[in-house]
Amino acid sequence: QVQLVESGGGLVQAGGSLRLSCAASGRTFGSYTMGWFRQAPGKERELAAAIIWRGSSTYYADSVKGRFTISRDNAKNTVYLQMNTLKPEDTAVYYCAAVFRGSALGLRNRQNYDYWGRGTQVTVSS
């Protein structure tokens, strides 16, 4: 199966920035839709951002739109999440997820993703 490893999390003050990275194994990374989910304590895991496998479309949750940017480098088998103007409510464990090809219709549903990283902690202090 595809292995996903997140990195780049940490502690940052409100208003600051972080860039998360997700390194993926496999020879067909460019054919996977990639998502960044996050889960705060006591909260449901939710999609923050996703990028469709063809690389031309992105999705953002309303709560992060305008502040987060998802991107990918297929040559490096890596997907990124640039997080700017961070807020305390962004505090969560952030998970990288992948599904082969995938579809825009099922983008927001975690059940549609087949592969998951173990997560990286992001803590935003006030």
TORKOL-4160 file (C-alpha; in steps of 0.2 Angstrom, whole numbers, padded with zeros to 4 digits, m for minus):
126
<pt num="1" X="0000" Y="0000" Z="0000"/>
<pt num="2" X="0005" Y="0018" Z="m0002"/>
<pt num="3" X="0014" Y="0025" Z="0013"/>
<pt num="4" X="0011" Y="0043" Z="0018"/>
<pt num="5" X="0022" Y="0053" Z="0030"/>
<pt num="6" X="0018" Y="0070" Z="0036"/>
<pt num="7" X="0030" Y="0083" Z="0043"/>
<pt num="8" X="0031" Y="0102" Z="0047"/>
<pt num="9" X="0019" Y="0103" Z="0061"/>
<pt num="10" X="0023" Y="0112" Z="0077"/>
<pt num="11" X="0019" Y="0127" Z="0089"/>
<pt num="12" X="0016" Y="0144" Z="0081"/>
<pt num="13" X="0008" Y="0160" Z="0087"/>
<pt num="14" X="m0009" Y="0166" Z="0080"/>
<pt num="15" X="m0006" Y="0175" Z="0064"/>
<pt num="16" X="0010" Y="0165" Z="0060"/>
<pt num="17" X="0013" Y="0152" Z="0046"/>
<pt num="18" X="0017" Y="0134" Z="0044"/>
<pt num="19" X="0020" Y="0123" Z="0029"/>
<pt num="20" X="0016" Y="0105" Z="0030"/>
<pt num="21" X="0023" Y="0092" Z="0019"/>
<pt num="22" X="0017" Y="0074" Z="0015"/>
<pt num="23" X="0029" Y="0062" Z="0007"/>
<pt num="24" X="0021" Y="0048" Z="m0003"/>
<pt num="25" X="0028" Y="0032" Z="m0009"/>
<pt num="26" X="0023" Y="0024" Z="m0025"/>
<pt num="27" X="0026" Y="0026" Z="m0044"/>
<pt num="28" X="0009" Y="0033" Z="m0048"/>
<pt num="29" X="0008" Y="0048" Z="m0036"/>
<pt num="30" X="0002" Y="0059" Z="m0050"/>
<pt num="31" X="m0014" Y="0048" Z="m0052"/>
<pt num="32" X="m0019" Y="0051" Z="m0034"/>
<pt num="33" X="m0031" Y="0064" Z="m0027"/>
<pt num="34" X="m0023" Y="0071" Z="m0011"/>
<pt num="35" X="m0032" Y="0078" Z="0004"/>
<pt num="36" X="m0027" Y="0086" Z="0021"/>
<pt num="37" X="m0038" Y="0082" Z="0035"/>
<pt num="38" X="m0038" Y="0089" Z="0052"/>
<pt num="39" X="m0045" Y="0083" Z="0069"/>
<pt num="40" X="m0046" Y="0094" Z="0084"/>
<pt num="41" X="m0048" Y="0086" Z="0102"/>
<pt num="42" X="m0066" Y="0080" Z="0103"/>
<pt num="43" X="m0070" Y="0085" Z="0086"/>
<pt num="44" X="m0074" Y="0075" Z="0070"/>
<pt num="45" X="m0060" Y="0073" Z="0057"/>
<pt num="46" X="m0063" Y="0086" Z="0043"/>
<pt num="47" X="m0056" Y="0090" Z="0026"/>
<pt num="48" X="m0046" Y="0106" Z="0026"/>
<pt num="49" X="m0040" Y="0105" Z="0008"/>
<pt num="50" X="m0039" Y="0093" Z="m0007"/>
<pt num="51" X="m0031" Y="0093" Z="m0024"/>
<pt num="52" X="m0038" Y="0082" Z="m0038"/>
<pt num="53" X="m0026" Y="0070" Z="m0046"/>
<pt num="54" X="m0026" Y="0079" Z="m0063"/>
<pt num="55" X="m0019" Y="0094" Z="m0053"/>
<pt num="56" X="m0030" Y="0107" Z="m0060"/>
<pt num="57" X="m0043" Y="0109" Z="m0046"/>
<pt num="58" X="m0042" Y="0112" Z="m0028"/>
<pt num="59" X="m0055" Y="0112" Z="m0013"/>
<pt num="60" X="m0054" Y="0121" Z="0003"/>
<pt num="61" X="m0065" Y="0121" Z="0018"/>
<pt num="62" X="m0074" Y="0138" Z="0021"/>
<pt num="63" X="m0064" Y="0139" Z="0038"/>
<pt num="64" X="m0047" Y="0139" Z="0029"/>
<pt num="65" X="m0051" Y="0147" Z="0012"/>
<pt num="66" X="m0040" Y="0162" Z="0009"/>
<pt num="67" X="m0027" Y="0157" Z="0022"/>
<pt num="68" X="m0022" Y="0139" Z="0017"/>
<pt num="69" X="m0015" Y="0133" Z="0000"/>
<pt num="70" X="m0013" Y="0115" Z="m0006"/>
<pt num="71" X="m0001" Y="0111" Z="m0019"/>
<pt num="72" X="0009" Y="0096" Z="m0025"/>
<pt num="73" X="0025" Y="0092" Z="m0033"/>
<pt num="74" X="0023" Y="0076" Z="m0043"/>
<pt num="75" X="0041" Y="0074" Z="m0047"/>
<pt num="76" X="0045" Y="0073" Z="m0028"/>
<pt num="77" X="0029" Y="0063" Z="m0023"/>
<pt num="78" X="0025" Y="0077" Z="m0011"/>
<pt num="79" X="0009" Y="0087" Z="m0007"/>
<pt num="80" X="0010" Y="0103" Z="0003"/>
<pt num="81" X="m0001" Y="0113" Z="0014"/>
<pt num="82" X="0004" Y="0131" Z="0016"/>
<pt num="83" X="m0005" Y="0138" Z="0031"/>
<pt num="84" X="m0005" Y="0157" Z="0034"/>
<pt num="85" X="m0013" Y="0168" Z="0046"/>
<pt num="86" X="m0016" Y="0154" Z="0058"/>
<pt num="87" X="m0029" Y="0155" Z="0071"/>
<pt num="88" X="m0031" Y="0145" Z="0088"/>
<pt num="89" X="m0045" Y="0136" Z="0080"/>
<pt num="90" X="m0033" Y="0128" Z="0067"/>
<pt num="91" X="m0025" Y="0118" Z="0081"/>
<pt num="92" X="m0027" Y="0100" Z="0077"/>
<pt num="93" X="m0018" Y="0085" Z="0071"/>
<pt num="94" X="m0016" Y="0086" Z="0052"/>
<pt num="95" X="m0017" Y="0070" Z="0042"/>
<pt num="96" X="m0012" Y="0067" Z="0024"/>
<pt num="97" X="m0024" Y="0056" Z="0014"/>
<pt num="98" X="m0024" Y="0049" Z="m0004"/>
<pt num="99" X="m0036" Y="0040" Z="m0015"/>
<pt num="100" X="m0031" Y="0033" Z="m0033"/>
<pt num="101" X="m0038" Y="0046" Z="m0045"/>
<pt num="102" X="m0054" Y="0049" Z="m0035"/>
<pt num="103" X="m0068" Y="0061" Z="m0039"/>
<pt num="104" X="m0073" Y="0079" Z="m0035"/>
<pt num="105" X="m0090" Y="0072" Z="m0029"/>
<pt num="106" X="m0082" Y="0062" Z="m0015"/>
<pt num="107" X="m0068" Y="0074" Z="m0010"/>
<pt num="108" X="m0075" Y="0079" Z="0007"/>
<pt num="109" X="m0078" Y="0062" Z="0013"/>
<pt num="110" X="m0064" Y="0054" Z="0023"/>
<pt num="111" X="m0072" Y="0036" Z="0019"/>
<pt num="112" X="m0067" Y="0039" Z="0001"/>
<pt num="113" X="m0048" Y="0040" Z="0005"/>
<pt num="114" X="m0039" Y="0024" Z="0005"/>
<pt num="115" X="m0022" Y="0029" Z="0012"/>
<pt num="116" X="m0018" Y="0039" Z="0027"/>
<pt num="117" X="m0003" Y="0046" Z="0036"/>
<pt num="118" X="m0001" Y="0046" Z="0055"/>
<pt num="119" X="m0003" Y="0064" Z="0057"/>
<pt num="120" X="0007" Y="0079" Z="0063"/>
<pt num="121" X="0002" Y="0091" Z="0077"/>
<pt num="122" X="m0001" Y="0109" Z="0074"/>
<pt num="123" X="m0004" Y="0120" Z="0089"/>
<pt num="124" X="m0008" Y="0138" Z="0087"/>
<pt num="125" X="m0007" Y="0149" Z="0103"/>
<pt num="126" X="m0016" Y="0165" Z="0107"/>
